């Protein structure tokens, strides 16, 4: 037996650091730990799970620390998963506005290990993202559009995940995702336990993908210094509280995701929810982005004809100047896209030109569409121009005329 394994056996026979810490703090008041399971970014399609509701819930919980789903190393670089909207765009800004400690609790394999196991780096999207599927643009189906904020509190609603996690793949060589999931969730739980020990008698809220919630709670249920509480036990903030916690960037995100992203074509849109977000933006001022959202919303709902939309888009482009959207979700500013929108990194003027070009093309006016597209790409980097034209050719030019 190697000396390395002998060292491991000796360490296994010694009290672990966690046990030593637990013994030292045996008399300390346990921290209340609230594990809020989320469907990443579904807040943008479900009014019963909206961003302002999460903001109001965090305010109600009055946490001493908020644990978020990102690895400490990436968080230190200001790096987040693209699609964890509820983390970088709600929980993190909330914590920073209120001076609340942030605890990154995730783990992911190094890029070299990702390439070894999966054949690619999971954080590096291709130059042109697929319209759907792995590394494609995010869009939701009907179930997400009616998701409730406390959906994950009921284990029965996540039984498929539990069954998958407990069942090895038929072929062991295909079992890497499940094995990594178990290891990852275990380390998430240990980092949550450490955050709880750092706040005896306090409250720790964990915002994490719902697939991890119940395994985390199973690991922590006998952990000294931890008292688990279900989010639903705190009650749902009422409409007045939700309205008080709504923000321009939340309304912009709802409008952008549903009106400009792939959701508009690939998934159901709750036009009542989106319409209320647009109306609230308009009430705060007739900004270029609010005007653009209104044209797109009215066109998708059939309230205006294509010709009127083109004219209004042209007018917005002429007057927008250098106005930008209050939220885009863009992670890599050198690209033209975002994780939900092939053209998500355009400013308002260029986006208005693009939408006018889209509708002109659909109306059969290729000359006008190409002229508008040329104006849209002017001033973009070579990479952004190539991406924009690539998406245009694939997703717009070959599409049938439709709203």
C-alpha positions in Angstrom: 0.0 0.0 0.0 1.4 3.4 -0.9 2.2 6.0 1.7 -0.4 8.3 0.1 -3.2 5.8 0.9 -1.8 5.3 4.4 -2.1 9.0 5.0 -5.7 9.0 3.8 -6.6 6.2 6.2 -5.0 8.0 9.1 -6.9 11.1 8.2 -10.2 9.1 8.1 -9.6 7.9 11.7 -9.0 11.4 13.0 -11.8 13.9 13.9 -12.6 15.9 10.8 -12.4 19.7 10.8 -16.1 19.9 10.4 -16.7 17.7 13.5 -14.1 19.7 15.4 -15.9 23.0 14.5 -19.3 21.5 15.3 -18.1 20.4 18.8 -16.7 23.8 19.5 -19.9 25.4 18.5 -22.2 22.8 20.0 -23.8 25.3 22.3 -24.2 28.0 19.7 -27.7 28.9 18.4 -28.1 27.3 15.0 -28.4 29.4 11.9 -31.7 29.3 10.0 -31.0 28.1 6.5 -33.7 28.7 3.8 -33.0 26.8 0.5 -34.9 28.5 -2.3 -35.0 26.2 -5.3 -35.3 28.1 -8.6 -35.8 27.4 -12.3 -33.0 29.5 -13.7 -34.4 32.6 -15.4 -38.0 31.4 -15.3 -38.8 34.5 -13.4 -38.8 36.3 -16.8 -41.8 34.2 -18.1 -43.9 33.5 -15.0 -45.6 36.4 -13.2 -46.1 34.1 -10.2 -42.3 33.8 -10.0 -41.3 37.3 -11.1 -38.0 39.1 -10.2 -39.7 41.6 -7.9 -41.2 38.7 -5.9 -37.8 37.3 -5.3 -36.6 40.8 -4.3 -39.5 41.1 -1.9 -39.0 37.6 -0.5 -35.3 38.3 0.3 -36.4 41.5 2.1 -38.9 39.5 4.1 -36.3 36.8 5.0 -33.9 39.5 6.3 -30.8 37.3 5.7 -27.4 37.8 7.2 -25.9 36.0 4.2 -27.1 34.9 0.7 -25.6 31.8 -0.8 -25.5 31.8 -4.6 -24.9 29.2 -7.3 -21.4 30.1 -8.5 -18.0 28.8 -7.6 -15.9 31.1 -5.3 -13.1 31.4 -7.9 -15.5 32.5 -10.7 -17.4 34.8 -8.3 -14.2 36.6 -7.3 -13.7 37.4 -11.0 -17.2 38.8 -11.3 -18.0 35.8 -13.5 -21.5 34.1 -13.5 -23.3 31.5 -15.5 -25.1 33.3 -18.3 -28.5 31.9 -17.6 -28.6 32.3 -13.8 -30.6 35.5 -14.1 -32.0 35.3 -10.5 -28.4 35.3 -9.2 -26.5 38.1 -10.9 -29.5 40.2 -11.7 -31.6 39.9 -8.5 -29.9 38.3 -5.5 -26.4 39.8 -5.9 -27.6 43.4 -6.5 -30.1 43.0 -3.6 -27.3 41.9 -1.3 -25.0 44.7 -2.4 -27.7 47.3 -2.0 -28.4 46.1 1.6 -24.8 45.3 2.7 -25.6 41.5 3.0 -22.7 39.0 2.8 -22.6 36.9 -0.4 -21.4 33.3 -0.2 -20.6 31.5 -3.5 -21.3 27.9 -2.9 -21.0 26.1 -6.3 -18.3 23.8 -7.7 -17.5 23.0 -11.3 -14.8 20.9 -12.8 -11.8 22.7 -14.3 -11.9 23.5 -18.0 -9.3 20.8 -18.7 -11.5 18.2 -16.9 -14.6 19.4 -18.8 -12.8 18.8 -22.1 -11.6 15.4 -21.0 -15.0 14.3 -19.8 -17.3 16.0 -22.3 -15.0 16.9 -25.2 -15.5 20.7 -24.8 -15.6 23.5 -22.3 -19.1 24.0 -20.9 -18.6 27.8 -20.5 -17.6 28.6 -24.1 -20.5 29.0 -26.5 -19.8 28.6 -30.3 -19.5 31.6 -32.5 -23.1 31.0 -33.7 -25.2 29.4 -31.0 -27.7 26.8 -32.1 -31.3 27.9 -32.1 -32.1 25.2 -29.6 -30.6 22.4 -27.7 -27.2 22.2 -25.9 -25.6 25.7 -25.8 -28.6 27.1 -27.7 -30.7 30.2 -26.9 -32.9 29.7 -23.9 -36.6 29.7 -24.3 -39.3 28.2 -22.0 -42.3 26.0 -22.5 -45.8 26.2 -21.1 -44.9 24.7 -17.7 -42.4 27.4 -16.8 -44.8 30.2 -17.7 -47.1 29.2 -14.8 -44.4 28.2 -12.3 -45.0 29.2 -8.7 -42.4 30.9 -6.6 -42.5 28.0 -4.0 -42.7 25.2 -6.7 -39.6 23.5 -5.5 -40.7 23.2 -1.8 -42.8 20.1 -2.9 -40.4 17.1 -3.4 -43.1 15.4 -5.5 -42.7 18.0 -8.2 -39.0 17.1 -8.6 -39.2 13.3 -8.3 -37.8 12.8 -11.8 -34.6 14.5 -10.7 -34.4 12.4 -7.6 -34.9 9.2 -9.6 -32.2 10.2 -12.1 -29.7 11.1 -9.4 -30.3 7.7 -7.7 -30.0 5.6 -10.9 -26.6 4.9 -12.5 -26.5 5.1 -16.3 -27.0 1.8 -18.1 -23.5 2.2 -19.4 -20.9 3.4 -16.8 -19.1 5.5 -19.5 -22.2 7.6 -19.8 -22.6 8.3 -16.1 -20.3 11.3 -15.8 -23.1 14.0 -15.6 -24.9 12.1 -12.7 -21.7 11.5 -10.8 -20.6 15.1 -11.1 -24.1 16.3 -10.1 -23.8 14.3 -6.8 -20.3 15.5 -6.0 -21.3 19.1 -6.9 -24.4 19.1 -4.7 -22.5 17.6 -1.8 -19.9 20.4 -2.0 -22.7 23.0 -2.3 -24.1 21.6 1.0 -20.7 21.8 2.7 -20.2 25.4 1.7 -23.7 26.2 2.9 -22.9 24.6 6.2 -19.8 26.7 6.5 -21.8 29.9 5.8 -24.3 28.8 8.6 -21.4 28.2 11.1 -20.2 31.8 10.3 -23.6 33.2 11.2 -24.8 31.4 14.4 -28.3 32.5 15.3 -28.6 34.3 12.0 -30.4 33.6 8.7 -28.8 32.2 5.5 -30.9 32.2 2.3 -29.7 29.9 -0.5 -30.7 30.7 -4.1 -29.9 27.6 -6.1 -31.3 25.5 -9.0 -34.2 23.5 -7.8 -32.6 20.2 -8.9 -30.1 20.6 -6.1 -32.5 21.7 -3.3 -33.7 18.5 -1.8 -30.3 16.7 -1.9 -28.7 19.7 -0.2 -31.4 19.6 2.5 -30.9 15.8 2.9 -27.2 16.4 3.5 -27.7 19.3 5.9 -30.6 17.9 7.9 -28.4 16.4 10.7 -25.7 19.1 10.5 -25.0 20.8 13.8 -25.6 24.5 13.7 -28.2 24.3 10.9 -31.9 24.7 11.2 -33.7 24.1 7.9 -36.8 26.1 7.1 -38.9 25.9 3.9 -39.2 29.1 2.0 -43.0 28.8 1.9 -43.2 28.9 5.7 -42.3 32.6 5.4 -45.4 33.3 3.3 -45.7 35.0 0.0 -45.2 38.8 -0.3 -48.4 40.5 -1.3 -49.0 42.5 -4.4 -48.2 45.8 -2.6 -44.8 44.5 -1.4 -44.0 43.1 -4.9 -44.8 46.4 -6.5 -42.6 48.2 -4.0 -39.7 46.0 -5.0 -40.1 46.2 -8.7 -37.3 47.9 -10.6 -36.7 49.3 -14.1 -34.1 46.6 -14.8 -36.6 43.9 -13.9 -39.3 45.2 -16.2 -36.7 45.6 -19.0 -35.5 42.0 -18.6 -39.1 40.7 -18.8 -39.8 42.7 -21.9 -36.5 41.9 -23.6 -36.7 38.2 -22.9 -40.2 37.8 -24.2 -40.3 40.3 -27.0 -36.8 40.4 -28.4 -35.4 36.9 -27.6 -36.2 33.5 -28.9 -39.1 33.2 -26.5 -41.2 35.4 -28.9 -41.0 32.7 -31.6 -40.2 29.5 -29.8 -42.3 29.5 -26.7 -45.5 30.8 -25.1 -45.6 34.5 -24.1 -47.8 35.7 -21.3 -48.8 39.0 -22.9 -50.6 40.2 -19.8 -47.4 39.9 -17.8 -45.2 41.4 -20.5 -47.8 44.1 -21.2 -47.8 45.2 -17.6 -44.0 45.4 -17.6 -44.0 47.5 -20.8 -46.8 49.8 -19.4 -44.8 50.3 -16.2 -41.7 51.3 -18.3 -43.8 53.7 -20.3 -45.2 55.3 -17.1 -41.7 56.0 -16.0 -41.0 57.8 -19.3 -41.2 57.5 -23.0 -37.6 56.3 -23.4 -36.3 54.8 -26.7 -36.4 51.3 -25.2 -40.0 51.7 -24.0 -41.1 52.9 -27.4 -39.3 49.9 -29.1 -40.9 47.4 -26.7 -44.4 48.9 -27.4 -44.0 48.6 -31.1 -42.8 45.0 -30.8 -45.6 44.1 -28.4 -48.3 45.7 -30.5 -47.0 43.9 -33.6 -46.8 40.5 -32.0 -50.4 40.9 -30.7 -51.7 42.0 -34.1 -52.7 45.5 -32.9 -50.7 47.2 -35.7 -49.7 46.3 -39.2 -46.2 45.6 -40.4 -46.0 48.8 -42.4 -46.8 50.9 -39.3 -44.3 49.0 -37.3 -41.5 49.6 -39.8 -42.3 53.3 -39.8 -42.2 53.5 -36.0 -39.0 51.5 -35.8 -37.4 53.9 -38.3 -38.5 56.9 -36.2 -37.0 55.3 -33.0 -33.7 54.6 -34.8 -33.6 58.3 -35.9 -34.1 59.6 -32.4 -32.5 57.0 -30.1 -28.9 58.4 -30.3 -26.6 56.2 -28.2 -29.4 55.0 -25.8 -28.9 51.5 -24.5 -31.3 49.0 -22.9 -31.4 49.1 -19.1 -30.7 45.4 -19.1 -29.4 43.0 -21.7 -28.1 39.9 -19.9 -25.0 40.0 -22.1 -21.9 38.3 -20.6 -19.4 38.7 -23.4 -19.5 42.2 -24.7 -17.4 41.3 -27.7 -20.3 39.2 -29.1 -23.5 40.4 -30.7 -25.7 37.9 -28.9 -26.9 37.0 -25.4 -27.9 33.7 -23.9 -31.5 34.2 -25.1 -31.3 36.6 -28.1 -29.2 36.4 -31.2 -29.0 40.2 -31.4 -29.0 40.9 -27.6 -26.0 43.2 -27.5 -27.3 45.8 -29.9 -28.1 49.3 -28.6 -31.6 50.7 -29.1 -30.9 52.5 -32.4 -29.3 49.4 -34.0 -32.1 47.1 -32.6 -34.7 49.4 -34.1 -32.9 49.2 -37.5 -32.7 45.4 -37.2 -36.4 45.1 -36.4 -37.3 47.4 -39.3 -35.1 45.2 -41.5 -36.8 42.0 -40.2 -40.3 43.3 -41.0 -39.2 44.7 -44.4 -37.7 41.3 -45.3 -40.9 39.6 -44.2 -42.9 42.0 -46.4 -40.8 41.1 -49.4 -38.8 44.3 -49.6 -35.3 42.8 -49.8 -33.7 46.1 -50.9 -35.0 48.1 -47.9 -34.1 45.2 -45.6 -30.5 45.0 -46.8 -30.1 48.8 -46.6 -31.4 48.8 -43.0 -29.2 45.9 -42.1 -26.1 47.7 -43.5 -27.0 50.7 -41.3 -27.4 48.4 -38.3 -24.0 46.8 -38.7 -22.1 50.0 -39.2 -19.8 50.6 -36.3 -19.8 47.0 -35.0 -16.6 45.0 -34.6 -15.7 42.5 -37.3 -16.7 39.7 -35.0 -20.0 41.2 -34.2 -20.8 41.9 -37.8 -20.1 38.4 -38.8 -22.2 37.0 -36.0 -25.1 39.3 -36.8 -25.1 38.4 -40.5 -24.7 34.7 -39.6 -27.8 34.8 -37.4 -29.7 36.9 -39.9 -29.0 34.5 -42.7 -29.9 31.4 -40.6 -32.8 32.7 -38.5 -34.4 35.6 -40.5 -33.6 35.4 -44.2 -34.7 31.8 -44.5 -37.8 32.3 -42.3 -41.3 32.5 -43.7 -43.1 35.8 -43.6 -44.7 35.9 -40.2 -45.2 38.0 -37.1 
